[in-house]
Amino acid sequence: MPSPYPSVDRISQYAVILTLTQSYGRTAVMDAIRAVLADHRADRDAQSAAPFGETEICEAVRSWLMERSTPSLRRLFNLTGTVLHTNLGRARLSQAAIDHAIMAMGEACNLEFDLETGQRGERDSLVEGLLTELTGAEAATVVNNNAAAVLLTLAGVAQKRQVVVSRGELIEIGGSFRIPDVMRSANVRLIEVGTTNRTHKADFANGIGPSTAALMKVHASNYVIQGFTAAVSEADMADVAHAHGLPLIVDLGAGSLIDLSAYGLPKEPVVADIIKAGADLVTFSGDKLLGGPQAGLIVGKKALIDRINRHPLKRALRVSKLTLAALEATLMAYRHSERLTQDLPTLRLLTRPIADIEAIAQRVQPHLSAALGPDWQVTIQPVFSQVGSGSLPIDVIPSMALVCTFAQKKSGSAFKALTARLRQLPIPIIGRVTDNSLILDLRCLEEEGDFVDQLQRLDLKPSR
Ligand SMILES: *Cc1c(COP(=O)(O)O)cnc(C)c1O
């Protein structure tokens, strides 16, 4: 039986297809033609085929090509209310950090070249000065993320020896980062002391033996222990460690460079305070409260940082020039503290006045209401945002949200359809769903025009 379709070669000569070939390239267009013909053939076998003349073929090829050329990694609106959302990319970079990273991407640069001596340089020295200046530490090194920082720190200073940790701090951060597992991967023997709710100074002293290499404190990032509790402060742990000639390691997780409570935000540990309290090594993330690129920062005593840098894992965990460029510009912003809450998006969003958020809510509410139609009710309500990324879940910041509820009782499938449509937009909108409402926390909405634009594309019916 003769094929009901024109040949692939013939199709490739259609005027529209020739234009598409200029945009997408011949290989992609030929793949597209074969794919749409195969799809149609399958539909025909299933007796569900639509007509397939020149116009339909060209349209099918165009949409196949367009779909394939949409990148997987896309911009979206984070309206979850969690400002530093690990699944949504954590910190957004400052313009200065973006510009500096672009320079490093496109140009040759002195990544490992000392411009003064003309000799080979060290990549970490590009940011070490800023990190020591901002934390009061003697030395600093940079790796790919804080999980890597903890792993390398342990491997560098305690390999094949013991590290003493409170049972109240044997945490899991998520994504399988668990302190006991990290210890094992670093070839370090974990010595647990104290109990889940109470650990005392003497517990640490008693946990130290001949093969102890360090004491370690882990910031309880994502949970709280309340009630009959006791933990040992960094200063007291440093006392015990130093009395035995051992270093104190502190994994801070979020670790801020400034006191956030000065901006009315929940208090988070400040790296410089932990160094002042006597910690010998402190690890923290670059893309949490710091507001920079994904990175793990290790600051502390020079002799210990030197040892860490000599460990073979350092080479495997080191960061790229993009990270260093973005980190350097981010750290430089901290020198101009009056401008910090404008320049760093993380701090700008966390400190955003509630009146601003409410004003946005007032302006966009009619657009959302119109887009959702009469089946939905859209109200403006006070909610609480979270800092996210290992800041305490009980530390919340008042915010304002658009709250969508469904008019009819049975709303489960309507919510599924709505959130799916919001995810399918050219710039997806991600909110949070509670029992029977969809909450769009507007704290992180800055590009209002683009948002309204998306709402106008929201066509709820065809997806049903
Ligand atoms: C977030 C966190 C980590 C992991 O940091 P990443 O930068 O995500 O690798 C480790 N320890 C603590 C205490 C944290 O809060």
The ligand as a Tripos MOL2 file, in Angstrom:
@<TRIPOS>MOLECULE
LIG
   15    15     1     0     0
SMALL
NO_CHARGES

@<TRIPOS>ATOM
      1 C1         22.2320   23.3910   55.0100 C.3       1 LIG1
      2 C2         23.1430   22.7230   55.9480 C.ar      1 LIG1
      3 C3         24.1410   21.8570   55.4860 C.ar      1 LIG1
      4 C4         24.3070   21.5580   54.0250 C.3       1 LIG1
      5 O1         24.6750   22.7020   53.3150 O.3       1 LIG1
      6 P1         24.6250   22.7240   51.7110 P.3       1 LIG1
      7 O2         25.1630   24.0560   51.3360 O.co2     1 LIG1
      8 O3         23.1930   22.5170   51.3400 O.co2     1 LIG1
      9 O4         25.4630   21.6130   51.2210 O.co2     1 LIG1
     10 C5         24.9760   21.2750   56.4130 C.ar      1 LIG1
     11 N1         24.8370   21.5280   57.7430 N.ar      1 LIG1
     12 C6         23.8780   22.3400   58.2180 C.ar      1 LIG1
     13 C7         23.7940   22.5700   59.6990 C.3       1 LIG1
     14 C8         23.0030   22.9830   57.3390 C.ar      1 LIG1
     15 O5         22.0470   23.7860   57.8070 O.3       1 LIG1
@<TRIPOS>BOND
     1     1     2 1
     2     2     3 ar
     3     2    14 ar
     4     3     4 1
     5     3    10 ar
     6     4     5 1
     7     5     6 1
     8     6     7 2
     9     6     8 1
    10     6     9 1
    11    10    11 ar
    12    11    12 ar
    13    12    13 1
    14    12    14 ar
    15    14    15 1
@<TRIPOS>SUBSTRUCTURE
     1 LIG1         1 GROUP 0 **** ****
